[in-house]
Amino acid sequence: MEDTFVISIALSILLVFTALAARADLCLDWTSLRNPVLSYPDWSVKDCACEYRDGVFYLFFSAFYEDNGGIRSHVVEVTIRDFKTYSEPILNFDGEEDGWIGMCSPDITKVGNTYYLVFNSWGDKEGKLNQLFYMRSKDLVKWNTRKPLAANLTSGTRAIDAAIAFNNKKYYLFWKEKQITRCAVSSSIDGKFKFIEDGYPTFQKANGEAVNWCENYTLIKIDGKWRLICTIQPRPHKPCIFTMANSGEKNSDWLTWIQGLTPELPKQEFNSGEFANAATLMSLQEVDGYIYLLYAGNTEGKSYIGRGWNKLGLARSKDLIEWIPAGMSKPWNSK
């Protein structure tokens, strides 16, 4: 009994020191930041995803820019510690070597000690419909070869905006098939996926209104509950954060999402048009107590083949309700 007590105390101390070390690594001087936190003079960037590891943010996004005679989408990865100074790209690929026009819409998930980057081909090439892919990494820097994802379900139809979650030793996959959200499950990311029941999840806002169109998904567990953030209509596009109605222990639980709430974010100089498009969530609650929201904004929708010159904004919250944009010390709409 005494040995068990000593071990328990030692583990508690270790967890405390681990949390303190993680907090010490975080280099965010929040009130000195300014939105947009990421912009390029000749790239339009959106569809972001982010993973935090050992004091470094690994940021993934779609980058639209002129390449080989036309505007194309590329999946890009950069690193950042302070959301002020970014690295040169770790990844920047378009799939042209495999006959694709471009690559787009990355999302990142950690399963055990392995990171999975999922994304889709882009461009709607004639005779080569957009499809889903994934890559593996142990350190977010060295990535293995691109592989098809759920090809047994997507082959022959247009598929984009993949997101995965791992629960009960199963991989749950969401994606957009044509204009409809689909949901499937597999015991192996390399294996065949199977639709959960009819494969059509339902989404409902907090006011009871059904949401019939969404895209750009991220699945994340926050405060013990599975959440799904996606982009909804009408324009300007906006994010909506849904909560799973049940626990996620049953496959059927992944089909019902409720209490959808749209984060209240300000229109600033960089996002007077689409003000919070293609957003993602990242939880650092164990590090600094906050949940972070990255989102794309623009001032027009004509350049970059109709997507506009997008830049990335950043906000954070402790409760998914009140959001503090980068550079502000309190929620922007607080009195």
Phi, psi and omega in degrees: 000316180297319179298318179297319179296316180297317179297318180298316178297317181298318179295320179297317178296319180298318180296320179297313181294324177297316179296318179296320179296318179296320179294322180296329180287337184289126187244044181260112171266087195301312186288348177269352179284159175218136172280141002282146180273346175216126175207153177233145182293334183227021174236143168256122188241134181201189178054053189273159173214153185211142177228136180254132181209120174052048176083002183239135171267129175255111188251129180243147179196163169276130178243115177263122177201165183287129184205127180055043172089005179197165176283125179225161179263142179229146172269123185236144173234132173227166175243157182202144174254326190237004185058034174232316184239121185254153176283168165293157183302134169280317175239144169200096185224154183231354178076009183299328181295341177254014175089009179269157177281322180194179176229153193202163165058064179283151170217148187236138179219138176257129176234110186064236178253022181239138177257137178243122175258118178249151184192182179223157171289160189222151172121348180050052180294136181300128180079005182214078185297148178304137183226168183263148180217166173212160174223153180249152173205150174263342187227005181069010180240309178265121185243144178278182183293143177299136179230151176294149179238123177055037183297334179295339179258334188259342182301128179093359177219157182285128182224129180217173168060054180286146170213140180235155171224149180244125182206136180054040178062028178229150176260123177255129187239129172245143174200171180255117177258112190056252179242021186233139177282135178239158182218131182216169184220152177206151175279350180216134179293337177275347187268191178279139176263152179233133176301141173277114187051239181276354177080012181245102177288157177245147183229136182223132177288168180298334179274004179093353181289132178284143176250117187255354180221128174204164181202175177057074188264150165222135177251131184206143177264123181228129181055039176078005181236142176286133178239152174227121174255137178210172177266136179235165175266172001278178176287147359293139179305147180216155177280153173221131181255116180256155176244136177298135183292333183237198189273337185094001180287328177262147178304320183295338179300332186282359181265350187236117183233131188227181174055037181295128180231137177264121178302135177275114183232149183278153167275121179246187185299327185274345188225045179283348176263254169289111192263343179202067185264153171048054186273164176219159177248147174218127182262124171241032184300326180282349181260306183226005177088003186246155168251133185252143179238121174252138185209157181260142177220153176214175178248352179203163184234031182252320182290170178051056179045050172087004179261345182079169179273092185274143174229163185257133173253164184222138174216164178217159185209157174256350186222007183068007181250303180262125186244135181251109179294155178308132179094348180257152182262350179210165178309136190297333183255014178286151182263000000 
